[in-house]
């Protein structure tokens, strides 16, 4: 099995999830996180007392799938997560030893 982990902008997650579900991906996890992505607007940013700087509200999306499905999940996340910025998030692919 594979885990695809992505950190994406808040406003893109709905389109990403719908695309993944339409393609048959069912094992999804979605979490609110804070990170250092460049904000699309001031509404995405808050000041972090812990870090002492502005952070951006982001979504961490985890998709668990069979090995042969992983590249398709990555493609869908990249396609539907686009914001017009050169860096609109990060996508990671890992192998799971057991599930």
C-alpha atoms as a printed R data frame, in Angstrom:
   type eleno elety resid chain resno       x      y       z
1  ATOM     1    CA   UNK     A     1   0.000  0.000   0.000
2  ATOM     2    CA   UNK     A     2   0.918  3.632  -0.463
3  ATOM     3    CA   UNK     A     3   0.167  6.812   1.432
4  ATOM     4    CA   UNK     A     4  -0.153 10.036  -0.506
5  ATOM     5    CA   UNK     A     5   0.120 13.016   1.819
6  ATOM     6    CA   UNK     A     6  -0.593 16.512   0.564
7  ATOM     7    CA   UNK     A     7  -0.590 19.969   2.117
8  ATOM     8    CA   UNK     A     8  -2.945 22.150   0.103
9  ATOM     9    CA   UNK     A     9  -4.738 25.464   0.272
10 ATOM    10    CA   UNK     A    10  -8.018 25.494   2.145
11 ATOM    11    CA   UNK     A    11 -10.015 26.650  -0.856
12 ATOM    12    CA   UNK     A    12  -8.839 23.796  -3.106
13 ATOM    13    CA   UNK     A    13  -9.590 20.812  -0.877
14 ATOM    14    CA   UNK     A    14 -13.247 20.356  -1.892
15 ATOM    15    CA   UNK     A    15 -12.373 20.004  -5.579
16 ATOM    16    CA   UNK     A    16  -9.525 17.633  -4.733
17 ATOM    17    CA   UNK     A    17 -11.712 15.408  -2.563
18 ATOM    18    CA   UNK     A    18 -14.499 15.265  -5.146
19 ATOM    19    CA   UNK     A    19 -12.011 14.307  -7.873
20 ATOM    20    CA   UNK     A    20 -10.473 11.595  -5.694
21 ATOM    21    CA   UNK     A    21 -13.871 10.191  -4.734
22 ATOM    22    CA   UNK     A    22 -15.038 10.228  -8.364
23 ATOM    23    CA   UNK     A    23 -11.914  8.228  -9.261
24 ATOM    24    CA   UNK     A    24 -12.747  5.608  -6.626
25 ATOM    25    CA   UNK     A    25 -10.471  6.641  -3.775
26 ATOM    26    CA   UNK     A    26 -12.242  5.985  -0.475
27 ATOM    27    CA   UNK     A    27  -9.560  5.950   2.220
28 ATOM    28    CA   UNK     A    28  -9.094  9.672   2.853
29 ATOM    29    CA   UNK     A    29  -8.156 11.672   5.920
30 ATOM    30    CA   UNK     A    30  -8.482 15.471   6.124
31 ATOM    31    CA   UNK     A    31  -6.944 17.655   8.861
32 ATOM    32    CA   UNK     A    32  -6.741 21.396   9.478
33 ATOM    33    CA   UNK     A    33  -3.114 22.462   9.898
34 ATOM    34    CA   UNK     A    34  -1.000 25.607   9.850
35 ATOM    35    CA   UNK     A    35   2.005 25.991   7.608
36 ATOM    36    CA   UNK     A    36   4.181 28.333   5.658
37 ATOM    37    CA   UNK     A    37   2.580 28.167   2.205
38 ATOM    38    CA   UNK     A    38   2.275 31.575   0.584
39 ATOM    39    CA   UNK     A    39  -1.257 32.745   1.376
40 ATOM    40    CA   UNK     A    40  -3.691 33.381  -1.441
41 ATOM    41    CA   UNK     A    41  -5.377 36.085   0.647
42 ATOM    42    CA   UNK     A    42  -5.168 37.660   4.085
43 ATOM    43    CA   UNK     A    43  -8.104 35.488   5.165
44 ATOM    44    CA   UNK     A    44  -5.827 32.430   5.019
45 ATOM    45    CA   UNK     A    45  -3.289 33.922   7.410
46 ATOM    46    CA   UNK     A    46  -3.099 34.162  11.167
47 ATOM    47    CA   UNK     A    47  -0.289 35.103  13.494
48 ATOM    48    CA   UNK     A    48   1.224 32.174  15.367
49 ATOM    49    CA   UNK     A    49   2.380 33.050  18.862
50 ATOM    50    CA   UNK     A    50   4.300 29.755  18.981
51 ATOM    51    CA   UNK     A    51   6.274 30.455  15.808
52 ATOM    52    CA   UNK     A    52   6.367 34.237  16.069
53 ATOM    53    CA   UNK     A    53   5.284 34.777  12.471
54 ATOM    54    CA   UNK     A    54   2.373 34.634  10.065
55 ATOM    55    CA   UNK     A    55   1.161 31.153   9.144
56 ATOM    56    CA   UNK     A    56  -1.288 29.999   6.520
57 ATOM    57    CA   UNK     A    57  -4.345 27.859   7.196
58 ATOM    58    CA   UNK     A    58  -3.842 24.678   5.187
59 ATOM    59    CA   UNK     A    59  -5.336 21.241   4.810
60 ATOM    60    CA   UNK     A    60  -3.371 18.034   5.252
61 ATOM    61    CA   UNK     A    61  -4.921 15.373   3.043
62 ATOM    62    CA   UNK     A    62  -3.914 11.729   3.355
63 ATOM    63    CA   UNK     A    63  -4.932  9.144   0.780
64 ATOM    64    CA   UNK     A    64  -4.287  5.451   1.349
65 ATOM    65    CA   UNK     A    65  -4.335  3.278  -1.770
66 ATOM    66    CA   UNK     A    66  -2.892  0.286  -3.578
67 ATOM    67    CA   UNK     A    67   0.534  0.727  -5.162
68 ATOM    68    CA   UNK     A    68  -0.813  0.894  -8.717
69 ATOM    69    CA   UNK     A    69  -3.267  3.680  -7.788
70 ATOM    70    CA   UNK     A    70  -0.796  6.044  -6.099
71 ATOM    71    CA   UNK     A    71   0.389  7.945  -9.169
72 ATOM    72    CA   UNK     A    72  -3.225  8.627 -10.190
73 ATOM    73    CA   UNK     A    73  -3.963 10.065  -6.733
74 ATOM    74    CA   UNK     A    74  -0.898 12.329  -7.000
75 ATOM    75    CA   UNK     A    75  -1.986 13.514 -10.464
76 ATOM    76    CA   UNK     A    76  -5.509 14.341  -9.263
77 ATOM    77    CA   UNK     A    77  -4.218 16.272  -6.244
78 ATOM    78    CA   UNK     A    78  -1.789 18.256  -8.400
79 ATOM    79    CA   UNK     A    79  -4.415 18.995 -11.065
80 ATOM    80    CA   UNK     A    80  -7.222 20.045  -8.727
81 ATOM    81    CA   UNK     A    81  -4.960 21.754  -6.182
82 ATOM    82    CA   UNK     A    82  -3.623 24.336  -8.620
83 ATOM    83    CA   UNK     A    83  -3.967 27.947  -7.514
84 ATOM    84    CA   UNK     A    84  -1.947 29.784 -10.155
85 ATOM    85    CA   UNK     A    85   1.044 30.127  -7.825
86 ATOM    86    CA   UNK     A    86   4.312 28.377  -8.628
87 ATOM    87    CA   UNK     A    87   4.102 26.569  -5.260
88 ATOM    88    CA   UNK     A    88   0.544 25.792  -4.170
89 ATOM    89    CA   UNK     A    89   1.347 22.985  -1.757
90 ATOM    90    CA   UNK     A    90   3.345 19.810  -1.322
91 ATOM    91    CA   UNK     A    91   2.604 16.204  -2.198
92 ATOM    92    CA   UNK     A    92   4.485 13.247  -0.710
93 ATOM    93    CA   UNK     A    93   4.311  9.561  -1.564
94 ATOM    94    CA   UNK     A    94   5.290  6.890   0.966
95 ATOM    95    CA   UNK     A    95   5.213  3.117   1.079
96 ATOM    96    CA   UNK     A    96   3.312  1.547   3.965
97 ATOM    97    CA   UNK     A    97   4.797 -1.584   5.508
98 ATOM    98    CA   UNK     A    98   1.477 -2.725   6.938
99 ATOM    99    CA   UNK     A    99  -2.085 -1.528   7.233
